[in-house]
């Protein structure tokens, strides 16, 4: 009976270990965001703004030094209350056109750019990003390109959702294609930085006295706290099948008036 009991205990321990989730990655996700100018407009007179946002890691050595590679699988970016996105008024470009030849996209449909850097075991690669407005202003298509040591050309589609939240006005959601998670055999690449910039830009609507310049991004208020809140949530994988291993949430603020 004692031997049977010991075997049963051992089996239970084995099952518990098998069912336990893998330990979280050791590298610490960070996120920065800057809106310019920081002085908010009003609903009657929105203030056109630029936006810079960057999800980044200072280092992924805590994982790579242990031969653990990881990549971002999904992410959600939350933008502050008092912000307005007017993409529905701007020219757009279909994702298929962006992928095939972005030069065929209508003028004004490219709304931002980015500089990125990916790192895995034996791979360091700088990439460029271009953001294109999708039809209806319901998100963006990001074209990611790299030249060395790998030739990279891939798109990342995102969806923009309007929120009813006391702190956030929009959520931008996207998934990273497997070709970017693992750009080469045996490599899983961490996004060490992806510094994105959406500049101040306008589209003109109407004619004559009804002619009006509409900004892509604008602010209409600053919360009573005097701070705009941002949040970045990412899921990571350490395997080649994109199985989510862990996630991190980063919150940051910017002073406004």
C-alpha positions as CSV (number, residue, x, y, z in Angstrom):
1,X,0.0,0.0,0.0
2,X,2.8,2.4,0.9
3,X,4.5,1.8,-2.5
4,X,1.2,2.4,-4.3
5,X,0.7,5.6,-2.3
6,X,4.2,6.8,-3.3
7,X,3.6,6.1,-6.9
8,X,0.3,8.0,-6.8
9,X,2.0,11.0,-5.2
10,X,4.8,10.9,-7.8
11,X,2.2,10.8,-10.6
12,X,0.3,13.8,-9.1
13,X,3.5,15.8,-8.8
14,X,4.4,15.0,-12.5
15,X,0.9,16.1,-13.6
16,X,1.2,19.3,-11.6
17,X,4.6,20.1,-13.1
18,X,3.3,19.4,-16.6
19,X,0.2,21.6,-16.0
20,X,2.2,24.5,-14.6
21,X,2.8,27.5,-16.9
22,X,6.3,28.2,-18.0
23,X,8.1,30.9,-16.0
24,X,7.7,34.4,-17.3
25,X,10.5,36.1,-19.3
26,X,13.0,38.0,-17.2
27,X,13.4,41.0,-19.5
28,X,11.4,44.0,-18.5
29,X,9.0,45.6,-21.0
30,X,9.0,49.4,-21.1
31,X,6.8,51.9,-23.0
32,X,7.1,55.6,-23.7
33,X,4.7,58.1,-25.3
34,X,4.8,61.8,-26.0
35,X,2.1,64.1,-27.3
36,X,3.0,67.5,-28.6
37,X,1.9,70.1,-27.7
38,X,0.9,69.1,-24.1
39,X,-1.6,71.9,-23.9
40,X,-5.0,70.4,-24.8
41,X,-7.6,71.9,-27.1
42,X,-11.4,71.9,-26.6
43,X,-14.3,70.1,-28.3
44,X,-15.0,73.4,-30.1
45,X,-11.4,74.0,-31.0
46,X,-9.4,70.7,-31.0
47,X,-5.6,71.0,-30.8
48,X,-3.7,69.2,-33.6
49,X,-0.9,67.1,-32.1
50,X,1.9,64.7,-33.0
51,X,2.4,61.4,-31.2
52,X,5.5,59.4,-30.5
53,X,5.2,55.9,-29.0
54,X,7.9,53.3,-28.3
55,X,7.5,49.9,-26.7
56,X,11.1,48.8,-25.8
57,X,13.5,46.7,-23.7
58,X,16.6,48.2,-22.3
59,X,18.1,44.7,-22.7
60,X,17.0,41.1,-23.2
61,X,20.2,39.7,-21.8
62,X,18.5,38.2,-18.7
63,X,16.8,35.8,-21.2
64,X,19.4,35.5,-24.0
65,X,22.2,34.8,-21.5
66,X,20.1,31.7,-20.5
67,X,19.6,30.8,-24.2
68,X,16.0,31.8,-23.9
69,X,14.6,33.7,-26.9
70,X,11.2,35.5,-26.9
71,X,9.0,37.5,-29.2
72,X,5.9,39.6,-28.9
73,X,2.8,37.8,-30.2
74,X,0.0,40.2,-29.5
75,X,-0.2,43.8,-28.1
76,X,-2.8,46.4,-27.1
77,X,-2.0,50.1,-26.9
78,X,-4.4,52.3,-24.9
79,X,-4.5,56.0,-25.7
80,X,-5.7,58.7,-23.2
81,X,-9.0,60.3,-22.7
82,X,-9.2,63.6,-24.5
83,X,-7.6,62.3,-27.6
84,X,-9.3,62.2,-31.1
85,X,-8.4,60.2,-34.1
86,X,-9.8,61.4,-37.4
87,X,-8.6,58.7,-39.7
88,X,-12.1,58.2,-41.3
89,X,-11.6,61.5,-43.1
90,X,-8.2,60.7,-44.5
91,X,-7.1,58.7,-47.6
92,X,-6.6,55.0,-47.0
93,X,-4.7,52.1,-48.6
94,X,-5.7,48.4,-48.7
95,X,-3.3,46.1,-46.8
96,X,-2.7,44.1,-50.0
97,X,-1.5,47.2,-51.8
98,X,0.7,48.2,-48.9
99,X,2.4,44.7,-49.0
100,X,2.8,44.5,-52.8
101,X,3.9,48.1,-53.4
102,X,3.3,50.9,-50.9
103,X,4.2,53.5,-53.6
104,X,0.8,52.7,-55.2
105,X,-1.0,53.9,-52.0
106,X,-2.9,57.3,-52.4
107,X,-1.1,60.4,-51.3
108,X,-1.9,61.2,-47.6
109,X,-2.7,57.6,-46.7
110,X,0.8,57.1,-45.1
111,X,0.3,58.6,-41.6
112,X,3.5,57.7,-39.8
113,X,6.9,56.1,-39.7
114,X,9.0,54.1,-37.3
115,X,12.5,52.9,-36.5
116,X,12.8,49.4,-35.0
117,X,15.4,46.9,-33.8
118,X,15.0,43.2,-33.3
119,X,17.4,40.9,-31.4
120,X,17.7,37.1,-31.1
121,X,20.4,34.5,-30.7
122,X,22.9,35.4,-33.4
123,X,20.7,38.1,-35.0
124,X,20.6,41.9,-34.7
125,X,18.5,43.7,-37.3
126,X,17.3,47.2,-37.7
127,X,14.0,47.7,-39.5
128,X,11.9,50.6,-40.8
129,X,8.2,51.0,-40.4
130,X,5.5,52.9,-42.4
131,X,2.0,53.3,-41.1
132,X,-0.9,53.4,-43.6
133,X,-4.5,54.4,-42.8
134,X,-7.0,51.7,-43.5
135,X,-10.4,52.3,-45.0
136,X,-12.8,54.0,-42.6
137,X,-10.0,54.9,-40.3
138,X,-10.5,51.7,-38.3
139,X,-6.8,51.0,-37.7
140,X,-3.5,51.0,-39.6
141,X,-1.4,48.7,-41.7
142,X,2.2,48.7,-40.7
143,X,4.8,47.9,-43.4
144,X,8.0,46.5,-41.8
145,X,11.1,46.3,-43.9
146,X,14.7,45.3,-43.3
147,X,17.8,44.9,-45.5
148,X,20.6,43.3,-43.4
149,X,21.4,40.7,-42.4
150,X,17.9,39.5,-43.6
151,X,15.6,40.8,-46.3
152,X,12.4,41.5,-44.5
153,X,9.1,42.7,-45.9
154,X,5.9,42.0,-43.8
155,X,2.8,43.8,-42.8
156,X,1.2,44.1,-39.4
157,X,-2.5,44.9,-39.3
158,X,-4.1,46.7,-36.4
159,X,-7.6,47.5,-35.3
160,X,-8.6,50.7,-33.5
161,X,-11.5,50.5,-31.0
162,X,-13.3,53.4,-29.4
163,X,-13.6,53.0,-25.7
164,X,-16.1,54.1,-23.0
165,X,-13.5,54.3,-20.3
166,X,-12.7,57.1,-17.7
167,X,-9.0,57.0,-18.6
168,X,-8.7,55.9,-22.2
169,X,-10.3,56.9,-25.5
170,X,-9.0,54.3,-27.9
171,X,-7.4,50.8,-28.0
172,X,-5.1,49.8,-30.8
173,X,-4.8,46.0,-31.1
174,X,-2.4,44.0,-33.3
175,X,-0.8,40.5,-33.7
176,X,2.8,40.0,-34.9
177,X,3.1,37.6,-37.9
178,X,5.1,34.5,-37.3
179,X,7.6,35.6,-40.0
180,X,8.5,38.5,-37.7
181,X,8.4,36.5,-34.5
182,X,10.9,34.1,-36.1
183,X,12.6,35.9,-39.1
184,X,15.2,33.1,-39.6
185,X,15.5,29.4,-38.8
186,X,16.3,28.9,-35.1
187,X,15.8,32.5,-34.2
188,X,13.0,34.1,-32.2
189,X,13.4,37.9,-32.2
190,X,12.6,40.3,-29.4
191,X,11.4,43.8,-30.4
192,X,14.0,45.8,-28.6
193,X,12.5,49.1,-29.8
194,X,9.8,50.3,-32.2
195,X,9.9,54.1,-32.0
196,X,6.9,55.3,-34.0
197,X,6.0,58.9,-34.9
198,X,2.7,60.2,-36.2
199,X,3.3,63.8,-37.2
200,X,0.8,66.7,-37.2
201,X,-1.1,66.4,-40.5
202,X,-4.3,67.6,-42.0
203,X,-6.9,66.8,-44.7
204,X,-9.0,69.5,-46.2
205,X,-12.8,69.0,-46.6
206,X,-15.4,71.2,-48.1
207,X,-15.1,74.2,-50.4
208,X,-15.3,78.0,-50.2
209,X,-16.4,79.3,-46.8
210,X,-17.2,75.7,-45.7
211,X,-13.6,74.7,-46.4
212,X,-12.1,73.1,-43.2
213,X,-8.8,71.5,-42.2
214,X,-9.2,68.4,-40.2
215,X,-6.2,67.1,-38.2
216,X,-5.4,63.4,-38.0
217,X,-4.7,63.5,-34.3
218,X,-6.0,66.1,-31.9
219,X,-6.8,66.7,-28.2
220,X,-10.0,68.1,-26.8
221,X,-9.3,68.0,-23.0
222,X,-6.8,67.3,-20.2
223,X,-8.1,65.3,-17.3
224,X,-8.5,66.9,-13.8
225,X,-5.4,65.0,-12.7
226,X,-3.4,67.0,-15.2
227,X,-2.1,63.8,-16.8
228,X,-2.8,61.8,-20.0
229,X,-2.7,58.0,-19.3
230,X,-1.2,55.4,-21.7
231,X,-1.1,51.7,-21.3
232,X,0.7,48.9,-23.2
233,X,-0.1,45.2,-22.8
234,X,1.9,42.6,-24.6
235,X,1.9,38.8,-24.8
236,X,5.1,36.8,-25.5
237,X,6.2,33.5,-26.8
238,X,9.4,31.5,-26.3
239,X,8.5,28.8,-28.8
240,X,8.1,28.6,-32.6
241,X,4.4,27.8,-32.5
242,X,3.5,31.3,-31.0
243,X,2.2,29.7,-27.8
244,X,1.7,32.5,-25.3
245,X,4.1,32.1,-22.4
246,X,3.6,35.3,-20.4
247,X,2.5,38.9,-20.6
248,X,3.4,42.3,-19.2
249,X,1.5,45.5,-18.7
250,X,3.2,48.9,-18.7
251,X,1.4,52.1,-17.7
252,X,2.8,55.6,-18.2
253,X,1.6,59.2,-18.1
254,X,2.3,62.6,-19.6
255,X,1.6,65.9,-18.0
256,X,-1.0,68.0,-19.8
257,X,-2.8,71.3,-19.2
